Amino acid sequence: MNYKVHRLDINLEKDQLTLEKFLNELSGEVISIIPNIAKTTIFQIYGFTRKIDFIIIIEKIK
């Protein structure tokens, strides 16, 4: 079995259709989706708000 790792720069509040299109175009099985949560403001550092910069998608291919 082989795996492929994809990085998708995304704003989940605005780019839901982009994520859906990307996932539907994958030929293999999605194993995991890992968000990268950026901490750029004081509110984000203390956990009051969150911002996802990009997501990592791990795909199992044949």
mmCIF file as Biopython writes it, N, C-alpha, C and O atoms, coordinates in Angstrom:
data_model
#
loop_
_atom_site.group_PDB
_atom_site.id
_atom_site.type_symbol
_atom_site.label_atom_id
_atom_site.label_alt_id
_atom_site.label_comp_id
_atom_site.label_asym_id
_atom_site.label_entity_id
_atom_site.label_seq_id
_atom_site.pdbx_PDB_ins_code
_atom_site.Cartn_x
_atom_site.Cartn_y
_atom_site.Cartn_z
_atom_site.occupancy
_atom_site.B_iso_or_equiv
_atom_site.auth_seq_id
_atom_site.auth_asym_id
_atom_site.pdbx_PDB_model_num
ATOM 1   N N  . MET A ? 1  ? 0.833   -1.179 0.000  1.0 0.0 1  A 1 
ATOM 2   C CA . MET A ? 1  ? 0.000   0.000  0.000  1.0 0.0 1  A 1 
ATOM 3   C C  . MET A ? 1  ? 0.878   1.243  0.000  1.0 0.0 1  A 1 
ATOM 4   O O  . MET A ? 1  ? 1.913   1.290  0.664  1.0 0.0 1  A 1 
ATOM 5   N N  . ASN A ? 2  ? 0.458   2.222  -0.735 1.0 0.0 2  A 1 
ATOM 6   C CA . ASN A ? 2  ? 1.154   3.499  -0.799 1.0 0.0 2  A 1 
ATOM 7   C C  . ASN A ? 2  ? 0.244   4.595  -0.277 1.0 0.0 2  A 1 
ATOM 8   O O  . ASN A ? 2  ? -0.982  4.504  -0.349 1.0 0.0 2  A 1 
ATOM 9   N N  . TYR A ? 3  ? 0.871   5.624  0.244  1.0 0.0 3  A 1 
ATOM 10  C CA . TYR A ? 3  ? 0.132   6.758  0.770  1.0 0.0 3  A 1 
ATOM 11  C C  . TYR A ? 3  ? 0.609   8.024  0.087  1.0 0.0 3  A 1 
ATOM 12  O O  . TYR A ? 3  ? 1.771   8.131  -0.307 1.0 0.0 3  A 1 
ATOM 13  N N  . LYS A ? 4  ? -0.290  8.978  -0.051 1.0 0.0 4  A 1 
ATOM 14  C CA . LYS A ? 4  ? 0.046   10.266 -0.620 1.0 0.0 4  A 1 
ATOM 15  C C  . LYS A ? 4  ? -0.458  11.334 0.338  1.0 0.0 4  A 1 
ATOM 16  O O  . LYS A ? 4  ? -1.579  11.246 0.839  1.0 0.0 4  A 1 
ATOM 17  N N  . VAL A ? 5  ? 0.369   12.341 0.592  1.0 0.0 5  A 1 
ATOM 18  C CA . VAL A ? 5  ? 0.020   13.417 1.510  1.0 0.0 5  A 1 
ATOM 19  C C  . VAL A ? 5  ? -0.214  14.686 0.696  1.0 0.0 5  A 1 
ATOM 20  O O  . VAL A ? 5  ? 0.625   15.086 -0.111 1.0 0.0 5  A 1 
ATOM 21  N N  . HIS A ? 6  ? -1.359  15.308 0.921  1.0 0.0 6  A 1 
ATOM 22  C CA . HIS A ? 6  ? -1.723  16.541 0.222  1.0 0.0 6  A 1 
ATOM 23  C C  . HIS A ? 6  ? -1.810  17.673 1.239  1.0 0.0 6  A 1 
ATOM 24  O O  . HIS A ? 6  ? -2.250  17.472 2.371  1.0 0.0 6  A 1 
ATOM 25  N N  . ARG A ? 7  ? -1.393  18.843 0.830  1.0 0.0 7  A 1 
ATOM 26  C CA . ARG A ? 7  ? -1.571  20.051 1.643  1.0 0.0 7  A 1 
ATOM 27  C C  . ARG A ? 7  ? -2.526  20.960 0.883  1.0 0.0 7  A 1 
ATOM 28  O O  . ARG A ? 7  ? -2.319  21.252 -0.294 1.0 0.0 7  A 1 
ATOM 29  N N  . LEU A ? 8  ? -3.575  21.402 1.570  1.0 0.0 8  A 1 
ATOM 30  C CA . LEU A ? 8  ? -4.583  22.247 0.937  1.0 0.0 8  A 1 
ATOM 31  C C  . LEU A ? 8  ? -4.723  23.524 1.751  1.0 0.0 8  A 1 
ATOM 32  O O  . LEU A ? 8  ? -5.232  23.503 2.871  1.0 0.0 8  A 1 
ATOM 33  N N  . ASP A ? 9  ? -4.261  24.652 1.173  1.0 0.0 9  A 1 
ATOM 34  C CA . ASP A ? 9  ? -4.444  25.948 1.826  1.0 0.0 9  A 1 
ATOM 35  C C  . ASP A ? 9  ? -5.909  26.322 1.707  1.0 0.0 9  A 1 
ATOM 36  O O  . ASP A ? 9  ? -6.467  26.336 0.610  1.0 0.0 9  A 1 
ATOM 37  N N  . ILE A ? 10 ? -6.529  26.624 2.833  1.0 0.0 10 A 1 
ATOM 38  C CA . ILE A ? 10 ? -7.976  26.785 2.812  1.0 0.0 10 A 1 
ATOM 39  C C  . ILE A ? 10 ? -8.432  27.678 3.957  1.0 0.0 10 A 1 
ATOM 40  O O  . ILE A ? 10 ? -7.820  27.733 5.024  1.0 0.0 10 A 1 
ATOM 41  N N  . ASN A ? 11 ? -9.526  28.370 3.693  1.0 0.0 11 A 1 
ATOM 42  C CA . ASN A ? 11 ? -10.260 29.091 4.728  1.0 0.0 11 A 1 
ATOM 43  C C  . ASN A ? 11 ? -11.592 28.364 4.844  1.0 0.0 11 A 1 
ATOM 44  O O  . ASN A ? 11 ? -12.455 28.527 3.981  1.0 0.0 11 A 1 
ATOM 45  N N  . LEU A ? 12 ? -11.776 27.573 5.878  1.0 0.0 12 A 1 
ATOM 46  C CA . LEU A ? 12 ? -12.943 26.696 5.970  1.0 0.0 12 A 1 
ATOM 47  C C  . LEU A ? 12 ? -14.263 27.447 6.012  1.0 0.0 12 A 1 
ATOM 48  O O  . LEU A ? 12 ? -15.304 26.877 5.685  1.0 0.0 12 A 1 
ATOM 49  N N  . GLU A ? 13 ? -14.244 28.713 6.406  1.0 0.0 13 A 1 
ATOM 50  C CA . GLU A ? 13 ? -15.476 29.481 6.431  1.0 0.0 13 A 1 
ATOM 51  C C  . GLU A ? 13 ? -15.947 29.846 5.024  1.0 0.0 13 A 1 
ATOM 52  O O  . GLU A ? 13 ? -17.143 30.017 4.791  1.0 0.0 13 A 1 
ATOM 53  N N  . LYS A ? 14 ? -14.997 29.966 4.082  1.0 0.0 14 A 1 
ATOM 54  C CA . LYS A ? 14 ? -15.337 30.409 2.732  1.0 0.0 14 A 1 
ATOM 55  C C  . LYS A ? 14 ? -15.161 29.324 1.674  1.0 0.0 14 A 1 
ATOM 56  O O  . LYS A ? 14 ? -15.831 29.365 0.642  1.0 0.0 14 A 1 
ATOM 57  N N  . ASP A ? 15 ? -14.284 28.362 1.901  1.0 0.0 15 A 1 
ATOM 58  C CA . ASP A ? 15 ? -13.869 27.423 0.863  1.0 0.0 15 A 1 
ATOM 59  C C  . ASP A ? 15 ? -14.416 26.014 1.052  1.0 0.0 15 A 1 
ATOM 60  O O  . ASP A ? 15 ? -13.722 25.045 0.746  1.0 0.0 15 A 1 
ATOM 61  N N  . GLN A ? 16 ? -15.618 25.876 1.539  1.0 0.0 16 A 1 
ATOM 62  C CA . GLN A ? 16 ? -16.185 24.544 1.734  1.0 0.0 16 A 1 
ATOM 63  C C  . GLN A ? 16 ? -16.369 23.826 0.408  1.0 0.0 16 A 1 
ATOM 64  O O  . GLN A ? 16 ? -16.145 22.618 0.325  1.0 0.0 16 A 1 
ATOM 65  N N  . LEU A ? 17 ? -16.771 24.545 -0.626 1.0 0.0 17 A 1 
ATOM 66  C CA . LEU A ? 17 ? -16.947 23.917 -1.942 1.0 0.0 17 A 1 
ATOM 67  C C  . LEU A ? 17 ? -15.610 23.482 -2.530 1.0 0.0 17 A 1 
ATOM 68  O O  . LEU A ? 17 ? -15.534 22.462 -3.215 1.0 0.0 17 A 1 
ATOM 69  N N  . THR A ? 18 ? -14.556 24.250 -2.266 1.0 0.0 18 A 1 
ATOM 70  C CA . THR A ? 18 ? -13.216 23.874 -2.729 1.0 0.0 18 A 1 
ATOM 71  C C  . THR A ? 18 ? -12.773 22.567 -2.088 1.0 0.0 18 A 1 
ATOM 72  O O  . THR A ? 18 ? -12.241 21.690 -2.766 1.0 0.0 18 A 1 
ATOM 73  N N  . LEU A ? 19 ? -12.992 22.434 -0.780 1.0 0.0 19 A 1 
ATOM 74  C CA . LEU A ? 19 ? -12.635 21.208 -0.074 1.0 0.0 19 A 1 
ATOM 75  C C  . LEU A ? 19 ? -13.456 20.031 -0.587 1.0 0.0 19 A 1 
ATOM 76  O O  . LEU A ? 19 ? -12.918 18.943 -0.796 1.0 0.0 19 A 1 
ATOM 77  N N  . GLU A ? 20 ? -14.748 20.239 -0.791 1.0 0.0 20 A 1 
ATOM 78  C CA . GLU A ? 20 ? -15.608 19.166 -1.296 1.0 0.0 20 A 1 
ATOM 79  C C  . GLU A ? 20 ? -15.165 18.713 -2.682 1.0 0.0 20 A 1 
ATOM 80  O O  . GLU A ? 20 ? -15.110 17.514 -2.952 1.0 0.0 20 A 1 
ATOM 81  N N  . LYS A ? 21 ? -14.849 19.655 -3.557 1.0 0.0 21 A 1 
ATOM 82  C CA . LYS A ? 21 ? -14.394 19.319 -4.907 1.0 0.0 21 A 1 
ATOM 83  C C  . LYS A ? 21 ? -13.074 18.547 -4.859 1.0 0.0 21 A 1 
ATOM 84  O O  . LYS A ? 21 ? -12.902 17.563 -5.578 1.0 0.0 21 A 1 
ATOM 85  N N  . PHE A ? 22 ? -12.144 18.993 -4.012 1.0 0.0 22 A 1 
ATOM 86  C CA . PHE A ? 22 ? -10.849 18.326 -3.891 1.0 0.0 22 A 1 
ATOM 87  C C  . PHE A ? 22 ? -11.023 16.887 -3.417 1.0 0.0 22 A 1 
ATOM 88  O O  . PHE A ? 22 ? -10.423 15.971 -3.979 1.0 0.0 22 A 1 
ATOM 89  N N  . LEU A ? 23 ? -11.842 16.684 -2.386 1.0 0.0 23 A 1 
ATOM 90  C CA . LEU A ? 23 ? -12.045 15.343 -1.853 1.0 0.0 23 A 1 
ATOM 91  C C  . LEU A ? 23 ? -12.717 14.425 -2.867 1.0 0.0 23 A 1 
ATOM 92  O O  . LEU A ? 23 ? -12.379 13.244 -2.947 1.0 0.0 23 A 1 
ATOM 93  N N  . ASN A ? 24 ? -13.654 14.947 -3.636 1.0 0.0 24 A 1 
ATOM 94  C CA . ASN A ? 24 ? -14.350 14.133 -4.630 1.0 0.0 24 A 1 
ATOM 95  C C  . ASN A ? 24 ? -13.449 13.754 -5.799 1.0 0.0 24 A 1 
ATOM 96  O O  . ASN A ? 24 ? -13.719 12.765 -6.481 1.0 0.0 24 A 1 
ATOM 97  N N  . GLU A ? 25 ? -12.393 14.511 -6.046 1.0 0.0 25 A 1 
ATOM 98  C CA . GLU A ? 25 ? -11.488 14.212 -7.156 1.0 0.0 25 A 1 
ATOM 99  C C  . GLU A ? 25 ? -10.385 13.226 -6.786 1.0 0.0 25 A 1 
ATOM 100 O O  . GLU A ? 25 ? -9.657  12.761 -7.663 1.0 0.0 25 A 1 
ATOM 101 N N  . LEU A ? 26 ? -10.250 12.902 -5.507 1.0 0.0 26 A 1 
ATOM 102 C CA . LEU A ? 26 ? -9.219  11.952 -5.092 1.0 0.0 26 A 1 
ATOM 103 C C  . LEU A ? 26 ? -9.576  10.555 -5.588 1.0 0.0 26 A 1 
ATOM 104 O O  . LEU A ? 26 ? -10.743 10.163 -5.586 1.0 0.0 26 A 1 
ATOM 105 N N  . SER A ? 27 ? -8.564  9.812  -6.012 1.0 0.0 27 A 1 
ATOM 106 C CA . SER A ? 27 ? -8.813  8.475  -6.538 1.0 0.0 27 A 1 
ATOM 107 C C  . SER A ? 27 ? -8.721  7.405  -5.465 1.0 0.0 27 A 1 
ATOM 108 O O  . SER A ? 27 ? -9.263  6.313  -5.637 1.0 0.0 27 A 1 
ATOM 109 N N  . GLY A ? 28 ? -8.047  7.696  -4.362 1.0 0.0 28 A 1 
ATOM 110 C CA . GLY A ? 28 ? -7.868  6.708  -3.294 1.0 0.0 28 A 1 
ATOM 111 C C  . GLY A ? 28 ? -8.804  6.944  -2.129 1.0 0.0 28 A 1 
ATOM 112 O O  . GLY A ? 28 ? -9.781  7.687  -2.227 1.0 0.0 28 A 1 
ATOM 113 N N  . GLU A ? 29 ? -8.480  6.294  -1.023 1.0 0.0 29 A 1 
ATOM 114 C CA . GLU A ? 29 ? -9.283  6.385  0.196  1.0 0.0 29 A 1 
ATOM 115 C C  . GLU A ? 29 ? -8.660  7.406  1.143  1.0 0.0 29 A 1 
ATOM 116 O O  . GLU A ? 29 ? -7.457  7.367  1.403  1.0 0.0 29 A 1 
ATOM 117 N N  . VAL A ? 30 ? -9.480  8.317  1.656  1.0 0.0 30 A 1 
ATOM 118 C CA . VAL A ? 30 ? -8.993  9.316  2.607  1.0 0.0 30 A 1 
ATOM 119 C C  . VAL A ? 30 ? -8.804  8.643  3.965  1.0 0.0 30 A 1 
ATOM 120 O O  . VAL A ? 30 ? -9.751  8.103  4.537  1.0 0.0 30 A 1 
ATOM 121 N N  . ILE A ? 31 ? -7.581  8.682  4.472  1.0 0.0 31 A 1 
ATOM 122 C CA . ILE A ? 31 ? -7.259  8.069  5.750  1.0 0.0 31 A 1 
ATOM 123 C C  . ILE A ? 31 ? -7.429  9.073  6.885  1.0 0.0 31 A 1 
ATOM 124 O O  . ILE A ? 31 ? -7.965  8.738  7.941  1.0 0.0 31 A 1 
ATOM 125 N N  . SER A ? 32 ? -6.971  10.304 6.664  1.0 0.0 32 A 1 
ATOM 126 C CA . SER A ? 32 ? -7.023  11.292 7.726  1.0 0.0 32 A 1 
ATOM 127 C C  . SER A ? 32 ? -7.017  12.697 7.156  1.0 0.0 32 A 1 
ATOM 128 O O  . SER A ? 32 ? -6.444  12.949 6.095  1.0 0.0 32 A 1 
ATOM 129 N N  . ILE A ? 33 ? -7.664  13.613 7.874  1.0 0.0 33 A 1 
ATOM 130 C CA . ILE A ? 33 ? -7.611  15.038 7.563  1.0 0.0 33 A 1 
ATOM 131 C C  . ILE A ? 33 ? -7.138  15.739 8.835  1.0 0.0 33 A 1 
ATOM 132 O O  . ILE A ? 33 ? -7.780  15.651 9.882  1.0 0.0 33 A 1 
ATOM 133 N N  . ILE A ? 34 ? -6.010  16.435 8.729  1.0 0.0 34 A 1 
ATOM 134 C CA . ILE A ? 34 ? -5.383  17.057 9.892  1.0 0.0 34 A 1 
ATOM 135 C C  . ILE A ? 34 ? -5.341  18.567 9.679  1.0 0.0 34 A 1 
ATOM 136 O O  . ILE A ? 34 ? -4.672  19.035 8.758  1.0 0.0 34 A 1 
ATOM 137 N N  . PRO A ? 35 ? -6.040  19.338 10.510 1.0 0.0 35 A 1 
ATOM 138 C CA . PRO A ? 35 ? -5.986  20.802 10.364 1.0 0.0 35 A 1 
ATOM 139 C C  . PRO A ? 35 ? -4.756  21.382 11.051 1.0 0.0 35 A 1 
ATOM 140 O O  . PRO A ? 35 ? -4.330  20.886 12.093 1.0 0.0 35 A 1 
ATOM 141 N N  . ASN A ? 36 ? -4.193  22.424 10.471 1.0 0.0 36 A 1 
ATOM 142 C CA . ASN A ? 36 ? -3.125  23.185 11.111 1.0 0.0 36 A 1 
ATOM 143 C C  . ASN A ? 36 ? -3.759  24.448 11.678 1.0 0.0 36 A 1 
ATOM 144 O O  . ASN A ? 36 ? -4.205  25.318 10.930 1.0 0.0 36 A 1 
ATOM 145 N N  . ILE A ? 37 ? -3.796  24.542 12.992 1.0 0.0 37 A 1 
ATOM 146 C CA . ILE A ? 37 ? -4.441  25.674 13.649 1.0 0.0 37 A 1 
ATOM 147 C C  . ILE A ? 37 ? -3.385  26.721 13.959 1.0 0.0 37 A 1 
ATOM 148 O O  . ILE A ? 37 ? -2.459  26.482 14.734 1.0 0.0 37 A 1 
ATOM 149 N N  . ALA A ? 38 ? -3.541  27.894 13.334 1.0 0.0 38 A 1 
ATOM 150 C CA . ALA A ? 38 ? -2.591  28.984 13.531 1.0 0.0 38 A 1 
ATOM 151 C C  . ALA A ? 38 ? -2.954  29.768 14.778 1.0 0.0 38 A 1 
ATOM 152 O O  . ALA A ? 38 ? -4.130  29.962 15.083 1.0 0.0 38 A 1 
ATOM 153 N N  . LYS A ? 39 ? -1.954  30.208 15.483 1.0 0.0 39 A 1 
ATOM 154 C CA . LYS A ? 39 ? -2.164  31.061 16.652 1.0 0.0 39 A 1 
ATOM 155 C C  . LYS A ? 39 ? -1.444  32.376 16.390 1.0 0.0 39 A 1 
ATOM 156 O O  . LYS A ? 39 ? -0.253  32.515 16.669 1.0 0.0 39 A 1 
ATOM 157 N N  . THR A ? 40 ? -2.187  33.339 15.848 1.0 0.0 40 A 1 
ATOM 158 C CA . THR A ? 40 ? -1.554  34.588 15.442 1.0 0.0 40 A 1 
ATOM 159 C C  . THR A ? 40 ? -1.996  35.788 16.269 1.0 0.0 40 A 1 
ATOM 160 O O  . THR A ? 40 ? -1.303  36.806 16.280 1.0 0.0 40 A 1 
ATOM 161 N N  . THR A ? 41 ? -3.130  35.700 16.963 1.0 0.0 41 A 1 
ATOM 162 C CA . THR A ? 41 ? -3.572  36.807 17.798 1.0 0.0 41 A 1 
ATOM 163 C C  . THR A ? 41 ? -3.615  36.344 19.246 1.0 0.0 41 A 1 
ATOM 164 O O  . THR A ? 41 ? -3.541  35.147 19.523 1.0 0.0 41 A 1 
ATOM 165 N N  . ILE A ? 42 ? -3.731  37.275 20.149 1.0 0.0 42 A 1 
ATOM 166 C CA . ILE A ? 42 ? -3.765  36.944 21.572 1.0 0.0 42 A 1 
ATOM 167 C C  . ILE A ? 42 ? -4.984  36.083 21.897 1.0 0.0 42 A 1 
ATOM 168 O O  . ILE A ? 42 ? -4.905  35.215 22.767 1.0 0.0 42 A 1 
ATOM 169 N N  . PHE A ? 43 ? -6.121  36.307 21.210 1.0 0.0 43 A 1 
ATOM 170 C CA . PHE A ? 43 ? -7.320  35.499 21.446 1.0 0.0 43 A 1 
ATOM 171 C C  . PHE A ? 43 ? -7.106  34.060 20.984 1.0 0.0 43 A 1 
ATOM 172 O O  . PHE A ? 43 ? -7.587  33.123 21.621 1.0 0.0 43 A 1 
ATOM 173 N N  . GLN A ? 44 ? -6.386  33.883 19.878 1.0 0.0 44 A 1 
ATOM 174 C CA . GLN A ? 44 ? -6.117  32.540 19.374 1.0 0.0 44 A 1 
ATOM 175 C C  . GLN A ? 44 ? -5.101  31.825 20.258 1.0 0.0 44 A 1 
ATOM 176 O O  . GLN A ? 44 ? -5.203  30.613 20.445 1.0 0.0 44 A 1 
ATOM 177 N N  . ILE A ? 45 ? -4.139  32.536 20.797 1.0 0.0 45 A 1 
ATOM 178 C CA . ILE A ? 45 ? -3.139  31.918 21.668 1.0 0.0 45 A 1 
ATOM 179 C C  . ILE A ? 45 ? -3.802  31.342 22.916 1.0 0.0 45 A 1 
ATOM 180 O O  . ILE A ? 45 ? -3.441  30.257 23.373 1.0 0.0 45 A 1 
ATOM 181 N N  . TYR A ? 46 ? -4.772  32.071 23.464 1.0 0.0 46 A 1 
ATOM 182 C CA . TYR A ? 46 ? -5.455  31.606 24.669 1.0 0.0 46 A 1 
ATOM 183 C C  . TYR A ? 46 ? -6.647  30.712 24.374 1.0 0.0 46 A 1 
ATOM 184 O O  . TYR A ? 46 ? -7.333  30.280 25.300 1.0 0.0 46 A 1 
ATOM 185 N N  . GLY A ? 47 ? -6.910  30.424 23.105 1.0 0.0 47 A 1 
ATOM 186 C CA . GLY A ? 47 ? -7.934  29.451 22.747 1.0 0.0 47 A 1 
ATOM 187 C C  . GLY A ? 47 ? -9.339  29.985 22.626 1.0 0.0 47 A 1 
ATOM 188 O O  . GLY A ? 47 ? -10.287 29.202 22.553 1.0 0.0 47 A 1 
ATOM 189 N N  . PHE A ? 48 ? -9.505  31.300 22.603 1.0 0.0 48 A 1 
ATOM 190 C CA . PHE A ? 48 ? -10.848 31.857 22.462 1.0 0.0 48 A 1 
ATOM 191 C C  . PHE A ? 48 ? -11.367 31.735 21.032 1.0 0.0 48 A 1 
ATOM 192 O O  . PHE A ? 48 ? -12.557 31.506 20.818 1.0 0.0 48 A 1 
ATOM 193 N N  . THR A ? 49 ? -10.486 31.885 20.068 1.0 0.0 49 A 1 
ATOM 194 C CA . THR A ? 49 ? -10.841 31.721 18.655 1.0 0.0 49 A 1 
ATOM 195 C C  . THR A ? 49 ? -9.783  30.860 17.992 1.0 0.0 49 A 1 
ATOM 196 O O  . THR A ? 49 ? -8.684  30.684 18.519 1.0 0.0 49 A 1 
ATOM 197 N N  . ARG A ? 50 ? -10.131 30.322 16.821 1.0 0.0 50 A 1 
ATOM 198 C CA . ARG A ? 50 ? -9.181  29.497 16.075 1.0 0.0 50 A 1 
ATOM 199 C C  . ARG A ? 50 ? -9.220  29.875 14.603 1.0 0.0 50 A 1 
ATOM 200 O O  . ARG A ? 50 ? -10.244 30.317 14.082 1.0 0.0 50 A 1 
ATOM 201 N N  . LYS A ? 51 ? -8.087  29.693 13.951 1.0 0.0 51 A 1 
ATOM 202 C CA . LYS A ? 51 ? -7.994  29.924 12.511 1.0 0.0 51 A 1 
ATOM 203 C C  . LYS A ? 51 ? -7.209  28.769 11.916 1.0 0.0 51 A 1 
ATOM 204 O O  . LYS A ? 51 ? -6.096  28.476 12.352 1.0 0.0 51 A 1 
ATOM 205 N N  . ILE A ? 52 ? -7.788  28.117 10.924 1.0 0.0 52 A 1 
ATOM 206 C CA . ILE A ? 52 ? -7.118  27.015 10.249 1.0 0.0 52 A 1 
ATOM 207 C C  . ILE A ? 52 ? -6.461  27.558 8.986  1.0 0.0 52 A 1 
ATOM 208 O O  . ILE A ? 52 ? -7.143  28.046 8.084  1.0 0.0 52 A 1 
ATOM 209 N N  . ASP A ? 53 ? -5.137  27.472 8.926  1.0 0.0 53 A 1 
ATOM 210 C CA . ASP A ? 53 ? -4.382  27.954 7.767  1.0 0.0 53 A 1 
ATOM 211 C C  . ASP A ? 53 ? -4.461  26.980 6.602  1.0 0.0 53 A 1 
ATOM 212 O O  . ASP A ? 53 ? -4.728  27.366 5.465  1.0 0.0 53 A 1 
ATOM 213 N N  . PHE A ? 54 ? -4.225  25.715 6.906  1.0 0.0 54 A 1 
ATOM 214 C CA . PHE A ? 54 ? -4.241  24.693 5.872  1.0 0.0 54 A 1 
ATOM 215 C C  . PHE A ? 54 ? -4.597  23.368 6.506  1.0 0.0 54 A 1 
ATOM 216 O O  . PHE A ? 54 ? -4.580  23.220 7.728  1.0 0.0 54 A 1 
ATOM 217 N N  . ILE A ? 55 ? -4.920  22.403 5.657  1.0 0.0 55 A 1 
ATOM 218 C CA . ILE A ? 55 ? -5.186  21.056 6.143  1.0 0.0 55 A 1 
ATOM 219 C C  . ILE A ? 55 ? -4.292  20.078 5.395  1.0 0.0 55 A 1 
ATOM 220 O O  . ILE A ? 55 ? -3.953  20.280 4.229  1.0 0.0 55 A 1 
ATOM 221 N N  . ILE A ? 56 ? -3.924  19.024 6.091  1.0 0.0 56 A 1 
ATOM 222 C CA . ILE A ? 56 ? -3.156  17.925 5.503  1.0 0.0 56 A 1 
ATOM 223 C C  . ILE A ? 56 ? -4.127  16.771 5.298  1.0 0.0 56 A 1 
ATOM 224 O O  . ILE A ? 56 ? -4.840  16.381 6.223  1.0 0.0 56 A 1 
ATOM 225 N N  . ILE A ? 57 ? -4.153  16.232 4.094  1.0 0.0 57 A 1 
ATOM 226 C CA . ILE A ? 57 ? -5.029  15.109 3.770  1.0 0.0 57 A 1 
ATOM 227 C C  . ILE A ? 57 ? -4.148  13.919 3.401  1.0 0.0 57 A 1 
ATOM 228 O O  . ILE A ? 57 ? -3.310  14.011 2.505  1.0 0.0 57 A 1 
ATOM 229 N N  . ILE A ? 58 ? -4.344  12.813 4.093  1.0 0.0 58 A 1 
ATOM 230 C CA . ILE A ? 58 ? -3.578  11.600 3.821  1.0 0.0 58 A 1 
ATOM 231 C C  . ILE A ? 58 ? -4.482  10.641 3.057  1.0 0.0 58 A 1 
ATOM 232 O O  . ILE A ? 58 ? -5.570  10.285 3.509  1.0 0.0 58 A 1 
ATOM 233 N N  . GLU A ? 59 ? -4.000  10.234 1.888  1.0 0.0 59 A 1 
ATOM 234 C CA . GLU A ? 59 ? -4.772  9.385  0.978  1.0 0.0 59 A 1 
ATOM 235 C C  . GLU A ? 59 ? -4.051  8.042  0.793  1.0 0.0 59 A 1 
ATOM 236 O O  . GLU A ? 59 ? -2.842  8.014  0.564  1.0 0.0 59 A 1 
ATOM 237 N N  . LYS A ? 60 ? -4.780  6.951  0.890  1.0 0.0 60 A 1 
ATOM 238 C CA . LYS A ? 60 ? -4.220  5.626  0.611  1.0 0.0 60 A 1 
ATOM 239 C C  . LYS A ? 60 ? -4.528  5.296  -0.834 1.0 0.0 60 A 1 
ATOM 240 O O  . LYS A ? 60 ? -5.691  5.279  -1.238 1.0 0.0 60 A 1 
ATOM 241 N N  . ILE A ? 61 ? -3.491  5.034  -1.615 1.0 0.0 61 A 1 
ATOM 242 C CA . ILE A ? 61 ? -3.666  4.717  -3.030 1.0 0.0 61 A 1 
ATOM 243 C C  . ILE A ? 61 ? -3.242  3.281  -3.279 1.0 0.0 61 A 1 
ATOM 244 O O  . ILE A ? 61 ? -2.451  2.711  -2.527 1.0 0.0 61 A 1 
ATOM 245 N N  . LYS A ? 62 ? -3.779  2.706  -4.345 1.0 0.0 62 A 1 
ATOM 246 C CA . LYS A ? 62 ? -3.454  1.310  -4.688 1.0 0.0 62 A 1 
ATOM 247 C C  . LYS A ? 62 ? -2.214  1.243  -5.535 1.0 0.0 62 A 1 
ATOM 248 O O  . LYS A ? 62 ? -1.787  0.154  -5.920 1.0 0.0 62 A 1 
#
